[in-house]
Structure formats: C-alpha cells, structure tokens
Amino acid sequence: MNLTERLRKAILTSKQSRYAIAIGAGIDHAVLRRFVHGERDITLGTAEHLAEYLGLELVPKKAKKRKKKLSDATSAQ
C-alpha cells in the first residue's frame, strides 16, 4: 500500500468528519474531498499535514534479500 492509499484509508476509517480532518490538518476541505474521491493528487506538504494530524508515520520498508542469480555466483569465482 503506497502513501496515498494509506492516507485515504486513514481518512475514510477515521471517526472524524472530513471537514474536521481538513480543519485540524490546516488544509482546505475541498482539497481533501477531491483527494479522497480520487479527483486530484495532493502536494507533499499537504500529505505531511494530514499524516501528522492523523498520527501516521512514514517508515521505511525492510529491504528484501535479493536472491543471487546463477550468473552472479559464477562470475564471483
């Protein structure tokens, strides 16, 4: 799930109205409505305000271990 999807999910599952979230996050409620409905994207600054207000953190994923290709293993010899 990407950042946009996480923000939308947090907004939609919140017990607060979208208007209350917009006011609390300091953004225009029309911007929030259009974002939730997928009509427009939001700026990184707006995403930051929403995430902070909703108590979300941006946490890096753990790196997946890459399998060695046969060609990688034979070229190391």
The 8 nearest C-alpha neighbors of each residue, nearest first, counted from 0:
[[1, 4, 5, 2, 3, 8, 6, 7],
 [0, 2, 4, 3, 5, 6, 7, 57],
 [1, 3, 5, 4, 6, 0, 57, 46],
 [4, 2, 6, 5, 1, 7, 46, 0],
 [3, 5, 7, 1, 6, 2, 0, 8],
 [6, 4, 8, 2, 3, 7, 9, 1],
 [5, 7, 9, 3, 8, 4, 10, 2],
 [8, 6, 10, 4, 9, 5, 35, 11],
 [7, 9, 5, 11, 10, 6, 12, 4],
 [10, 8, 6, 12, 7, 11, 13, 5],
 [9, 11, 7, 13, 8, 12, 6, 17],
 [10, 12, 8, 9, 13, 7, 35, 17],
 [13, 11, 9, 10, 8, 14, 7, 15],
 [14, 12, 10, 15, 11, 9, 16, 8],
 [13, 15, 12, 16, 11, 10, 17, 9],
 [16, 14, 13, 19, 17, 20, 18, 10],
 [15, 17, 19, 18, 20, 14, 13, 10],
 [18, 16, 20, 19, 21, 15, 10, 28],
 [17, 19, 21, 16, 20, 28, 22, 15],
 [20, 18, 22, 16, 17, 21, 23, 15],
 [21, 19, 17, 23, 18, 22, 24, 16],
 [20, 22, 28, 26, 18, 24, 19, 23],
 [21, 23, 25, 19, 24, 20, 26, 18],
 [24, 22, 20, 25, 21, 19, 52, 26],
 [23, 25, 21, 52, 48, 49, 22, 26],
 [24, 26, 22, 23, 21, 27, 48, 20],
 [27, 25, 21, 24, 22, 28, 45, 30],
 [26, 28, 30, 29, 21, 31, 25, 22],
 [27, 29, 31, 21, 30, 18, 32, 26],
 [30, 28, 32, 31, 27, 33, 34, 21],
 [31, 29, 33, 27, 28, 32, 34, 26],
 [30, 32, 28, 34, 29, 33, 35, 21],
 [33, 31, 29, 35, 34, 30, 28, 36],
 [32, 34, 38, 36, 30, 31, 35, 39],
 [35, 33, 31, 37, 39, 32, 36, 40],
 [36, 34, 32, 37, 33, 7, 31, 38],
 [35, 37, 33, 34, 38, 32, 39, 31],
 [38, 36, 34, 35, 39, 33, 40, 32],
 [39, 37, 33, 36, 34, 40, 35, 32],
 [40, 38, 34, 37, 33, 41, 36, 30],
 [39, 41, 34, 42, 38, 37, 33, 3],
 [40, 42, 45, 46, 43, 34, 39, 30],
 [43, 41, 45, 44, 46, 40, 47, 48],
 [42, 44, 46, 45, 47, 41, 48, 40],
 [45, 43, 47, 42, 46, 48, 41, 49],
 [44, 46, 48, 42, 47, 43, 41, 49],
 [47, 45, 43, 49, 44, 48, 50, 42],
 [46, 48, 44, 50, 45, 49, 51, 43],
 [49, 47, 45, 51, 24, 46, 50, 52],
 [50, 48, 46, 52, 24, 51, 47, 53],
 [51, 49, 55, 47, 53, 52, 48, 54],
 [50, 52, 54, 48, 49, 53, 55, 47],
 [51, 53, 49, 24, 50, 54, 48, 23],
 [54, 52, 50, 51, 55, 49, 9, 10],
 [55, 53, 51, 52, 50, 56, 49, 9],
 [54, 56, 50, 53, 51, 57, 52, 49],
 [57, 55, 58, 50, 54, 51, 53, 47],
 [56, 58, 59, 55, 2, 50, 47, 60],
 [59, 57, 56, 60, 61, 55, 2, 1],
 [60, 58, 61, 57, 62, 56, 2, 1],
 [61, 59, 62, 58, 63, 57, 1, 0],
 [60, 62, 63, 59, 58, 64, 65, 57],
 [63, 61, 60, 64, 59, 65, 58, 66],
 [64, 62, 65, 61, 60, 66, 59, 67],
 [65, 63, 62, 66, 67, 61, 60, 68],
 [64, 66, 63, 67, 62, 68, 71, 61],
 [67, 65, 68, 64, 63, 69, 71, 72],
 [68, 66, 71, 65, 69, 72, 70, 64],
 [67, 69, 71, 70, 66, 72, 73, 65],
 [68, 70, 72, 71, 73, 67, 74, 66],
 [69, 71, 73, 68, 72, 74, 67, 75],
 [72, 70, 68, 74, 69, 73, 67, 75],
 [71, 73, 69, 70, 75, 74, 68, 67],
 [72, 74, 70, 75, 76, 71, 69, 68],
 [73, 75, 71, 76, 72, 70, 69, 68],
 [76, 74, 73, 72, 71, 70, 69, 67],
 [75, 74, 73, 72, 71, 70, 69, 68]]
